[in-house]
Amino acid sequence: MPSRPQYFRIFLVGGVALAVVAGFINAVTILSPGQVTATHVTGTVTRAAVAFADPKSGLDFRIAGLLVLSFIAGSAITGAALDSTRLRLGRRYGGLLMLESGLLVTSAMSFQEHLVQGLLLAALASGIQNALATQYSQAIVRTTHVTGIVTDLGIALGKWVSRRGVDWWRVQIYFGILTGFAGGGMVGALAWETLGARALMIPAAVLAVMGVVYWAVRDRLLAIY
């Protein structure tokens, strides 16, 4: 059974925080007039496929396709910035968090008059985030969708029932991300009711704080790890 990784606490705290942000963004974009998700690419690809196959469905193939491309572009930005799948605390995580924060601020400002542009910016930010989490955790952590997380929890449950070894540290991460995503979605829905698209300023602020905190404690973490 693999031992708990050296950076377990960073995986857990960072993963849960990013999952809260993703759940929040997902809720706001679903509740927006476009009623599409910026973080859940599986659903977006399905919408694009349905729109292409059935033009009378009322779904917009162009918007769905652009959302997928925006998510890919965000992932590409992270891929260009981080040249390894191993966590190294000196890397550009803080800068990527600040970039995502800025994109969400711009998205919130764009939503009122340019719905499509706001959605695309949110998808771009989500692509940056998911790739960042995947890169720093070697694919242990995925934050913008929970299908894989729920599957992993089910696998762990099956192993436990059949009395086989379970990596409980993984279960902690998966459960934390699942509850964080759900909690972020609930808070996002409540914030939408009062703030509308401006609610995206909240996860933007959270990401900015995370970026600043990372820069502030990076040297200390390097000394520990």
N, C-alpha and C positions, 0 to 999 in steps of 0.2 A: 504494500500500500504506500503510495507516495507520501512523503512527510509534508507537513505544512510549510508552504514557501516562506522564504525570508521576508518577503514584503506583504505578508498576509494582511496586516492591519491597514496598510495603504490600499490594497485591493478592496478590502471591505468598506472602509470609510469612503474612499473615492468612488467605488462602484455604486454604493447606495446614494451618495449625493448626486451623481450623474444620472442615475435612474429616476430620482425625484424630478430633476430638471426635464428629462425626456418625457416622463408622464405628464408633466405640466404642459409642455409644448404640444404634445399629442392631443390633450383635451382642448386646448385653445383652438388649434387648427381644425379639429373636428367640429367644434361649435361655431366656427366662423361661417360666413355665408357660403363659402365654397364647399364646406362639409367634407374635406379631404384631410388625410393625415400627413404631416410632414415627416414623421419618423418611421412609419410602418410601410416599408417598401413593398412587402408582399401584397398588401391590400391595394397599393397604388398600381402595381403591375397588373393585378386582376382587373382593376377599373380600366386600365389602358386596353387590355385584351378584349373586354366586353365592349368598350366603345368602338374599337376597330372592327369587331365582328358584327356588331349591331348598331349602326349609326342612329337608329331610332330610340336607343336606350336612354338618351338624355345625358349620357356621360360625355365628358370632353376628353378625347384622346390626346389632344395637344397638351393640355394642362398636366394630365397624368404622366405623359412622356417627359415633359420638362421637369416635373418633380423628381422622377427617377434619375434623370441626368444631373440635377442639382445635388442630389444625395451622393452620386458617384463623384462629382467634382469635389465635394467636401471631403470625401474619403481620400481622394487623390492629393489634396492639399496636405492632409496629415501624413500620407505616405511619403510625400516629398520632404516633409519636415523631419520625420523620424526615420532613420535609416536602419532600424533594427527592431525585432519583435521582443527584445529583452528590455526590461525596465532599467533605465539608468537615470538617476535623479538629476544629473546635470543637463539633461536634454531639454527640449523646448516646450515642455508641457504647459508651463505658465503662459507662454505666448499664445499657444493654441487655445487655451481657455479664454484668454482675453479677446482673441479674434472671434471666437464663438459668441462671446458676450456682445461684442460690437455688432455682429450680424443680427442678433436677436433684437437689439435696440433699433437698428435700421428697419428690421422686419416690422416691429411694432409701429414705427412711424409711417411705414409704407402701406399698412393694411387698410387704413381708412379710405384712401382714394385709389390705391393700386392693389387690389386683392391678390392677383396672380403674383405680382412682384413680392408681396409680403410672404406668401406661401413658399415661393422659391427660395427666398433668403432663409426662412426657417428650415427648409429641407437641406440647404447648404450647410447651415450650422449643425444640424443633426448628423450629417455625414461626417463632419469633422469630429464630432464627439464620439460617435460609435467607433470610428477607426482609431481614435486616440485610446479609447478603453481597450479595444481589441489588441492594439499594439503593445500597450504597457503591461497587459496581463497575459500575453501569449494565448489569447482567445479564451481565457478562463472567464473573463467578464465581458458581457455584452449588455448595453444599457438602453438602447432605443427600441427594443422589442423583447417580449418575454416568452415567445413560443419555445425557444430553445431552453430557456430557464425552467419553464414548467416541465418540459421533457426531461431535463437533467434531474429535477426533483423527483419525478416519477421513477426514473431509473434507480435513484438512490433508495426510494421507498421499496422498490422491488428487491434490491439487494439486501436491504435490512430484513424484509419479511422472509427471504430465503436464507437468512443467516450467513450472508457473505459480507466481505469487508466493505465498509462505507467510508469514504473520505469526508468526515464530518465538517472539516474546515470548508470544503466546497459547498456543503449543504448550507452552512451559515451564510456564505456569500450569495448563493442562489436565492435563499429565502429573503435575505436583506434587500436584494435587487428587486424581487417580486413585490414585496411590501412597499419599497420606496417608489416604484413605478406607479402602483395603485394609489398610494398616498399623494404623489405629485399630481396624478390625474384628478383626484378629488379636489385638491386645493386649486388646480387650474380651472376647473369647472366653476367653483365658487368665485374665483377672481374674475372670470369672464363675465359673470352676472353683473358685477359692479364696474369693471374697468374696460370691458371689451378687449380689443386687440392690445391695448396698452398693458394688459396683464403680462405680456411677454417681457416687460421691463423687470419683473420679479425674478424669473430665472436668469435673466441677463445680469442682474445684480449679484445673484448667488455665484454665478460663474466668475464674475470679476473678483469677488471676495476670495474664491478658491485660488484664482491665479495669483493674487497678491500674497495670500497666505503661503502658497507654494514657494514663491520667490523668497519670502521672509524666513522660512524654515528649511530651505533646501540645504544650506551648508550644515545645519545641525543634523538633518537626516543623513547626509553623506558621512558625517562623523560616526553616527550610530551604525549605519549599514555598510 
